[in-house]
Amino acid sequence: MDNTSSVSSASKDSVRVNKYISASGFCSRRKADEYVEAGCVTIDGETAVAGSQVFPGQVVLVNGKPVIPTDDHIYLAFHKPLGITCTTDKRDKDNIIDYIHYPQRIFPIGRLDKNSTGLILLTNDGDIVNRLLRAEGRHDKEYVVTVDKPVDEDFKRKMEGGLPILNTVTLPCKVKLSGKTTFHIILNQGLNRQIRRMCEYLGYKVVRLKRIRILNISLGSLPLGQYRELTPKERKDLFSILDKNRK
């Protein structure tokens, strides 16, 4: 009876290996099954099989890379103020890390110009950083932009159709006029100072630029200069989107 009780207790603390891998954000559960079937997953050095259980403290590797439990990962949404630089270089007195002063080591995913405000994500999960940056040309980022003179349908059409900057032509994008001098723009491209350069090409100067969304993560009512943790749903949806982009 003691043995049965012990097994029962242990099973409550364990989780199936495919669920463990997917919950970490490494990939979807279906993809995890494929890794297991291919013999690419080990648990404490032993090759996992379908249905293998992972117990607390065990080390899971996929193709030799450790899978870190979600609880050890940090995913933050931050409302960046003007003047803050998206760098981990402490020599920059305006660096984002010192500003946030988070108790654990984190780093920004991508960047947002020093003269821009709005949403930027920070994490300690190197895998998701690589996946997001690799998918740079395939994920939406939405901005609210104010320029120095009125915008019209001709401006909208030219912005959406692509403009020659930085020795290339910008990819098609979506623009919605939302005020006399204000518009929303959704990009799936990340050229240096892209929106400012596009506006300059058409004879406009950006007065204010604020990012309000990255993929499924919205800035919402998060106060300027504050951060929050991503919700479980936001994380799940984000991982799902990135997993689709891998294929």
N, C-alpha and C positions, 0 to 999 in steps of 0.2 A: 504493500500500500504506500509505503514511503517512496518507493521508486516511481510508482505511478504519479504520485503527487509532485515529485521532483521533475519528471518529464513534462507534466502538465504545466508546471510553473515556468519551466524553461521555454516551452513552446510559446507562451504568452509574450516572452521577451524577444522572440526571434521573428524574422520576417523573410518571406520568400525572396530569393536573390534577385529575381526580375523586378519585383516591387522596390527592393532596396536601391537598385541601380536607378530606376526611373524617378524615385522620390528624391534622389540626390541632384536631379537635374542633368545628369550625364546624357540621357537619351530617353526615348519613350519606352514603355514596358514591352511593346512588340519588338522594338529594336534590341532591347536587352535580351529577349528570348533568342533572337538570332545570334547574338554574341555568345550566349550560353551554348546553343546548339553547335556553334563553330569551335567550341573548346577554347574560347578567348578569355573566359572568366575564371579567376581563381579565388578561393576563400582560404586565407592562411596558407597559401601555397598549394592547395589541393584544387584540381580542376573541378569546377562546379558543373552540375547537371540540372536538368529541368526539375524544379521542385526543391532544390537545395535551400537550406535555411541559413540565414546570417544571424549570428548572436552578437550581443553587445561586446565591443572590444575586438571583434574579428576584422581582419584587413581584407578588403575586396579590391582586386585589380582587374581592369579590362584592358587587354592588350598591354599589360605591364604598367598601366597608369592607375594610380589609386583613385577610388571612388569615395569622396568625402560625404558623410551624412549631411543632409540639408541643415540639420540643427547647428552644424559648425560653419555654415555659410552665412554671410551677411549680404543683404540686398537692400540698398537704400535709394529712395527718390529724394533729391535735394532741389530746393528752389534757389538757384544761384543768383546772388545780387550782382550789380555792376561792380567792376573793379576786381573781382575775384578771378584768379587764374587757375585753369584746370590742369594743374601739374602737381606732382608729388615732390618736386624739388624744393626743399626747405630754404634754399638760398633766395627764393622768391618770397618776399615778405607778404605777398598777397595770395599765397598758394592755398588751394581749396582744403587741403588736409589740416593745416593749422587752424583755418577758419572753422571748420566743422568740429574739430577737436574730439573725434570719436575715440572711445577707449581701446579699440582694437585696430590693427593695421588694415586699411582699405585703400582703394585706388579708384579713380574715375574711369568710366567706360567712355572712351572717346573724349571729345572736348566741346566746349562752348566758348565762343570768343569772350575776351575780357570785357568788352563793351556791350555784351549781350546778357540778358537775364533769362531765367526760366529753368526748365527741367534738365537735370543731368543725373545719371545713375552712378552709384558707387558700390563696390563689392570687394570681397576678398577671394572671389572665385575666379581664378585665372582662366578656367575653361570657358565660362560664359563670356568673358571679355573677348577671347579669341573668336568665339562663334559669332558674337555681335559684330565685331569688326570685319570678319570675313564676309558677313552678309550685308555689309555697308550699302551695297548697291541694290539691295532687295528689301529694305525695310523702311517704312514710312516714318518721317519726322515732320511734325506740324508746328508752324510758327505763326505768330501774329506780328505784323510789321507795319510801322508807321513811317511814311516818307514825308519829304519837305514840300510836296505840291500835290494837287489832286490826281487821283488815278482814274482810269476809265477802261472801257471795254477793249480798246486798242492795246493799252498797257497789259491787260489781262491776257489777251491773245498772244502777244509777243513773249511774255514770260512763260506761258504754258508751252509754247511751241519750241523753245530751246534758243539759247543765245550764245554767241561765240565769246568765251572767256577762257583764260589760261590755256590757250592753244588747243582748245577743244570746243565742242558745242554741248551745252547742258542737255540732259535728258528731259523728255516731256514731263511736266509736273502739273499739279492742280492748284488753281488760284481762285479764290472767292473774294470779291470786293465786299468789304464790310463797313466802309465809312468813306468820307470824302478823301482822306489821305491814308486810309488803313485797309489792309487786306490780309487774308489768311493764305498761307502757301504750304502745300504738302510736298516734300521732296523725298526721293528715295536714292539720293546721291549725296556725297559728302565732300565736295570740293572746298578748298580753303576760302573762307569768307564768301561763299557762293552767292548768298542772297544779296549781300552788299554789292558784290561785283556785277550781278545781273541788273540790279537797279541802276548802278552807275552807268552801265552800258546804255540804258535808256534815258539817261539824263536826270535821274533821281538820286537823292541822298537819303540813306536810312537814318531816321531820327531815333526810333526805338525798335528793338528786335527782341522778341520773347518766344522761347520754345515752350510749347504747351503739351506736346505729346511725343513719345517715342514708342512705336509699335502699339501695344495695348496698354501702355503705362501713361496715364494722364496726370498733369500737374494739379488739376482741380483747384481746390481752395487752400492748398498748402501755403502757409505764410512765407513771405520773402525771408530768406536766410535760415529757414527751418528745414529739417529732414524728417522722413518717416520711413518705416520698414515697408517693403512691398507686402501686400496681403498674400495669403496662400493661393488664392485664385489668380492673382496677377502673376505670381511666380509660375504656377502650373501652365497658364496660357502662354506666357513668354517662352517657357521651355518647349511647349508644343510647336509654337511658331518657328523657333530656331531649329527644332528637329526636322520640320518640313523643309526648311531651307537647306539642310544638309544633303537632301536627296537630289 
